[in-house]
Amino acid sequence: MDRDFLNNIWLKTPPCHLRSGRLKVLLALTAYSEKYGYAPTVREVAELLGHKSHSTVHLHMEALRRNGFVRGQRGVARSWELTRKGRMAAGAA
């Protein structure tokens, strides 16, 4: 997935109360899922956003899970999915 695609989504996203990093992770998760039909791994999100380490992305995804924007099983790859609240925040509702 190219960054231009992600940047295009970033520019079209309505403002919400999420921090910038968490919103970027949410948008990357949304864009990847829409393009490929399944959720990305944490490492794939990190690569898409240009992070060298996946730990920051993991922290953002856990915060999104705790706040009800995504759901997924811990330790299970590609189990992340957006909740209704997450789709609304990402502008995908």
N, C-alpha and C positions, 0 to 999 in steps of 0.2 A: 504494500500500500504506500502510495507516495504522500509526502507531506503537504503538497498542494491541496489534495483532497481534504485532509484534516484541517488545513488553514481555512478552506472555503467553509467548512462546517463551523469553525470557530467564529468566523465573521458573521454568520447568520444566526447564531445562538442568542436567544433573548437573555437579558441579564437575570441572574438569580442570586441567591444568598450564599452560594458556595465559594470557597476560596479558589483562587485562580488555578492552583495545582490540581485540586480535586476536580474542578470543572474540566480541565484538560484531560484528566484520566477518564472521566465519565464520557466525554466526547470521543476519545480514542476507542473506548470500549464499544460505544454506540456505532461509530463508523466502521470498525472492524467487523462487528457482528452483522451489520447490514450488508457489507460487501461480500463476506465469506459464508454467512449463514450459521456461524458458530462463534463462540466467545474466544477472545485471544488469551494466551497465557500472560502472566505478569511480565515475563521477559519480553514478549512481543510488544506489549504496551510500552515498556521502557525503551525498546529500540525505536518504536514509532515516534516517541516524544523526544528522542535524542539523549536519553539518560544512560550513563555508563553502568550504573548500578540499578538493580531492580528493587532494592529495599525501600526506596522512597515511594515508588509506585505501589508497592505492597502496603505500605502504611496508609497511603491515600485510599486504596481500595478497601482496606479494613475500616477506615473512617466512613467511607460511603456506605458500607454494609451496616455499620452500627447506627447510622443516621437514616437508614431505610431507603437509600437510593438504589442499591443493588442487593442481590441475594446470591449466595453461593455456599458451597460446602468447603470448609477449610481442608486443605490438603488434596483436593480433587481438581485436577487441571481442567480448564475450560468450563467450569461450572457456574461462572458468573453470568447473571442476567439482570437486566434493569427491571426495577419495580415500576409501578405507575408513576410514583413520585420521581423516580430517576428519568423516565421518559419525558415527563413534563419539564424537568430541569434542563434536559438536553435538547428540548424542542422537537422531540420525536413522537410526541403523543398524537 
